[in-house]
Amino acid sequence: MRFAFKKYRRKQPRLSGNNIMERGNFVDYIRIYSKSGKGGAGSMHFMRTKFNAQAGPDGGDGGRGGHVILRGNAQLWTLLHLRWYKNVIAENGENGSGDNCTGRFGKDVIIEVPLGTIARDEETGEVEAEILEDGQEIIWMPGGQGGRGNAYFKSPTNQTPEYAQPGMPGLEGWKLLELKVLADVGLVGFPNAGKSTLLSSITAAKPKIANYAFTTLTPNLGMVPYRDEKSFIMADLPGIIEGAHEGKGLGHRFLRHIERNPVLLFLIPADSADHKKEFDILLNELEQYNPELLDKQFLLAISKSDMLDDELKEAISAELPENVPHVFISSVTNQGLTELKDMLWSALTDVSNRTSWPDEEEEEDEEENEA
Ligand SMILES: Nc1nc2c(ncn2[C@@H]2O[C@H](COP(=O)(O)OP(=O)(O)OP(=O)(O)O)[C@@H](O)[C@H]2O)c(=O)[nH]1
């Protein structure tokens, strides 16, 4: 639903931020008390009898209460700018007055949010709005309708008594705004796997890189240029450790960002003690968080492969699951990066490339049949 009242736009209070500075302060979850405006009362002034509008001067309708509107802004990366807004309250509509004067509409409040923001009701958990495009506007909480003034009842078709009431109330309640980063490819790996280094070597993004765990505390996005001026977006997500779904390490807060990435690239470093086990732990953490994540397309990259000779590569390849394509890469020597981009692009464009996981019930059936 797009907001149609363009002429009111300039006057609306906007809850927006100063873009770039906010990248360092990643906030992806906000609880906010939100209220749309009440409709103004219709003017019934000077009426002699309740529905005999002919008997007095015309009274105008009350103005509509202000909406609470969400607007997508591609320059925003976090919800930080909303942190201090505990209440968002739109203005009430003005009452109608004599001489058929319609009350002024209450001012709408526009909340600017980054793309990928979901709005929920705290009590019901219901998703009420989702912003995916720059400039997209959704009337999240509509303002109450204004009451009808007696002018309205001059028309014989407009005799519905309930419209003669004062304006309708707006909506109110505790709401949640949640940001799920929008990217084509999400990088999944233990801390120190080389995720940020990969992002910085194939995109123009400059994430923090260091030889210690949890250098990346917030998602970083970068655009990967591909052949023929094509491109895709890659997200470097904070490292996952065993028990992340129970809150260990940085916990499961950031796992929500993976939900939006159609392709997941698992990064396992060449110097891992057990590549297969590391991959299984990561898969398990994703599954514990949300089993639907296993329906995504997976690719596996063995990072820091400049440390490996051909023999070691063969040994690692033999350990890895056959149904997940893998590639050896090094962000230092650029080894395998072109092949990796080709694989990512075909995974993004080719739905038939989807990794299939045997369903537990199927496995049980097979076991029974074998017995
Ligand atoms: N030899 C070699 N070292 C690498 C390569 N990629 C990354 N490293 C090193 O590995 C360390 C960790 O790299 P990061 O890119 O910060 O790892 P990360 O996965 O983003 O780590 P977190 O932010 O903790 O999740 C750094 O010291 C990098 O220099 C590579 O291709 N080869």
The ligand as a Tripos MOL2 file, in Angstrom:
@<TRIPOS>MOLECULE
LIG
   32    34     1     0     0
SMALL
NO_CHARGES

@<TRIPOS>ATOM
      1 N1         46.8650  -16.5910    5.1080 N.pl3     1 LIG1
      2 C1         45.6510  -16.0680    5.0260 C.ar      1 LIG1
      3 N2         45.1380  -15.3920    6.0900 N.ar      1 LIG1
      4 C2         43.8970  -14.8690    5.9790 C.ar      1 LIG1
      5 C3         43.1200  -15.0240    4.7840 C.ar      1 LIG1
      6 N3         41.9140  -14.4350    4.9930 N.ar      1 LIG1
      7 C4         41.9520  -13.9300    6.2430 C.ar      1 LIG1
      8 N4         43.1260  -14.1870    6.8520 N.ar      1 LIG1
      9 C5         43.5250  -13.7850    8.2220 C.3       1 LIG1
     10 O1         42.6580  -14.4010    9.1650 O.3       1 LIG1
     11 C6         42.3990  -13.5140   10.2740 C.3       1 LIG1
     12 C7         40.9050  -13.3710   10.4890 C.3       1 LIG1
     13 O2         40.3480  -12.7380    9.3540 O.3       1 LIG1
     14 P1         38.9270  -11.9680    9.3960 P.3       1 LIG1
     15 O3         38.6180  -11.6420    7.9730 O.co2     1 LIG1
     16 O4         38.9470  -10.8490   10.3900 O.co2     1 LIG1
     17 O5         37.9920  -13.1270    9.9490 O.3       1 LIG1
     18 P2         36.4250  -13.0730   10.2920 P.3       1 LIG1
     19 O6         35.8620  -14.3720    9.9050 O.co2     1 LIG1
     20 O7         35.8090  -11.8590    9.6720 O.co2     1 LIG1
     21 O8         36.4880  -12.9450   11.8810 O.3       1 LIG1
     22 P3         35.3510  -12.3580   12.8940 P.3       1 LIG1
     23 O9         35.2260  -10.9090   12.5510 O.co2     1 LIG1
     24 O10        35.9310  -12.6010   14.2270 O.co2     1 LIG1
     25 O11        34.0850  -13.1330   12.6590 O.co2     1 LIG1
     26 C8         43.1020  -12.2100    9.9230 C.3       1 LIG1
     27 O12        44.3400  -12.1630   10.6040 O.3       1 LIG1
     28 C9         43.3310  -12.2910    8.4190 C.3       1 LIG1
     29 O13        44.4790  -11.5800    8.0040 O.3       1 LIG1
     30 C10        43.7020  -15.7330    3.6820 C.ar      1 LIG1
     31 O14        43.1190  -15.9100    2.6050 O.2       1 LIG1
     32 N5         44.9580  -16.2400    3.8770 N.ar      1 LIG1
@<TRIPOS>BOND
     1     1     2 1
     2     2     3 ar
     3     2    32 ar
     4     3     4 ar
     5     4     5 ar
     6     4     8 ar
     7     5     6 ar
     8     5    30 ar
     9     6     7 ar
    10     7     8 ar
    11     8     9 1
    12     9    10 1
    13     9    28 1
    14    10    11 1
    15    11    12 1
    16    11    26 1
    17    12    13 1
    18    13    14 1
    19    14    15 2
    20    14    16 1
    21    14    17 1
    22    17    18 1
    23    18    19 2
    24    18    20 1
    25    18    21 1
    26    21    22 1
    27    22    23 2
    28    22    24 1
    29    22    25 1
    30    26    27 1
    31    26    28 1
    32    28    29 1
    33    30    31 2
    34    30    32 ar
@<TRIPOS>SUBSTRUCTURE
     1 LIG1         1 GROUP 0 **** ****
